[in-house]
Amino acid sequence: MLEIPYVAGLFDGEGYITINKWEVPGRDYIRYQLFVGISMTDKPIIEMLAAQFGGMCANYKKQKQPNHRRVFCWKVSSKSAVPFLRQTIPYLRVKREQAELVLRFQEHVTANSSVFKYQPERRAELYEYREAVRRELKRLHKVSYTP
């Protein structure tokens, strides 16, 4: 089992947090989904992350040159990412603000999951909030860390 401070350090250095957006053609529906992951060349660590936190492992990129090492990726999405973020957030330095933001985002998504079916008049309000969080996360990706 990997120690949480070690995992948080890996995540700060090699990890990512993103909110993907999909517009469904022909339907009045937009999907926003949280993804959290770590990419690195050490496959056993990636496999241990999946065993400990769930999610999936994948070959992220093939080598561009014969002497390049293969990159592996672990990722977890949506509400499955919440336990990982809650455990690592006390140790995060670089990605703490991003993690706090997406935890609030995922709480919002979970709390409003039935709105799309039962209160379609609120969709615009929910989309506006989700898009604002997505833009803020992109802005935070560009902010450099200062201790």
C-alpha positions in Angstrom: 0.0 0.0 0.0 1.3 3.4 -0.9 1.5 6.1 1.8 -0.8 9.0 1.3 1.9 11.7 1.6 3.9 9.9 -1.0 0.9 9.7 -3.3 0.1 13.4 -2.8 3.7 14.3 -3.8 3.4 12.2 -6.9 0.1 13.8 -7.7 1.5 17.3 -7.2 4.3 16.6 -9.6 3.0 14.1 -12.1 -0.8 14.4 -11.8 -3.6 16.3 -13.4 -7.1 17.5 -12.6 -9.5 18.3 -15.4 -13.2 18.8 -16.1 -14.1 17.5 -19.6 -17.1 18.9 -21.4 -19.2 17.0 -24.0 -22.1 18.4 -25.9 -24.4 15.7 -27.1 -25.4 16.4 -30.7 -29.1 16.7 -31.3 -30.0 16.9 -27.7 -30.2 19.7 -25.2 -27.7 18.2 -22.9 -24.1 19.0 -21.9 -22.0 16.7 -19.8 -19.3 17.9 -17.5 -17.1 15.2 -15.9 -14.2 15.4 -13.4 -11.1 13.4 -14.1 -8.0 13.0 -11.8 -4.9 11.1 -12.7 -1.2 10.5 -12.7 1.0 9.8 -15.7 4.5 8.4 -15.3 6.9 5.8 -16.6 6.8 3.5 -13.6 4.0 0.9 -14.4 4.0 -0.8 -10.9 3.2 2.5 -9.2 0.4 3.1 -11.6 -1.0 -0.4 -10.9 -0.7 0.2 -7.2 -2.7 3.5 -7.5 -5.5 1.6 -9.3 -5.5 -1.1 -6.7 -5.6 1.3 -3.8 -7.9 4.0 -5.2 -9.9 2.3 -8.0 -10.0 3.8 -11.4 -8.1 2.4 -14.4 -4.6 2.0 -15.8 -3.7 2.6 -19.4 -0.8 3.0 -21.7 -0.9 6.8 -22.1 1.5 7.3 -25.0 3.7 5.1 -27.2 7.3 6.0 -27.4 8.1 8.7 -29.9 11.7 7.5 -30.2 13.0 4.0 -29.6 15.0 5.1 -26.5 12.0 6.8 -24.9 10.2 5.0 -22.1 6.5 4.1 -22.3 4.2 6.4 -20.2 1.5 4.8 -18.1 -1.6 6.6 -16.7 -3.9 6.0 -13.8 -7.1 7.9 -13.7 -10.3 8.0 -11.8 -13.4 10.1 -12.5 -16.4 11.8 -11.1 -17.5 10.8 -7.6 -14.9 8.0 -7.6 -12.2 10.7 -7.5 -13.6 12.2 -4.3 -12.0 9.8 -1.8 -8.6 10.1 -3.5 -8.8 13.9 -3.3 -10.0 14.0 0.3 -7.2 11.8 1.4 -4.4 13.6 -0.5 -5.6 17.3 -0.1 -4.0 17.8 3.3 -0.6 17.1 1.7 -1.0 18.9 -1.6 0.9 22.1 -2.2 0.7 22.7 -6.0 -2.7 21.3 -6.7 -4.5 22.1 -3.4 -6.6 25.0 -4.8 -7.6 23.0 -7.8 -8.5 20.0 -5.7 -10.6 22.1 -3.4 -12.4 23.6 -6.4 -13.2 20.3 -8.0 -14.4 18.8 -4.7 -17.0 21.6 -4.5 -17.8 20.9 -8.2 -18.4 17.2 -7.7 -20.5 17.9 -4.6 -22.6 20.2 -6.8 -22.9 17.6 -9.5 -24.0 14.9 -7.1 -26.5 17.1 -5.2 -28.1 18.2 -8.5 -28.1 14.9 -10.4 -31.9 14.6 -10.5 -32.5 18.3 -11.6 -31.9 17.4 -15.3 -34.7 14.9 -15.3 -37.2 16.6 -12.9 -36.4 20.3 -13.1 -35.3 21.1 -16.7 -36.0 24.8 -16.2 -32.9 24.9 -13.9 -30.5 23.4 -16.5 -29.1 26.7 -17.7 -28.3 27.7 -14.1 -26.4 24.4 -13.5 -24.6 24.6 -16.8 -23.5 28.2 -16.0 -22.0 27.1 -12.7 -20.3 24.1 -14.2 -18.8 26.1 -17.0 -17.6 28.7 -14.6 -15.8 26.1 -12.5 -14.3 24.6 -15.6 -12.9 28.0 -16.6 -11.6 28.7 -13.1 -9.8 25.3 -13.2 -8.2 26.2 -16.5 -7.1 29.5 -15.0 -5.6 27.7 -12.0 -3.6 25.4 -14.3 -1.7 28.5 -15.5 -1.0 29.9 -12.0 2.5 29.1 -10.8 3.1 27.8 -7.3 4.7 30.1 -4.7 5.4 28.6 -1.3 
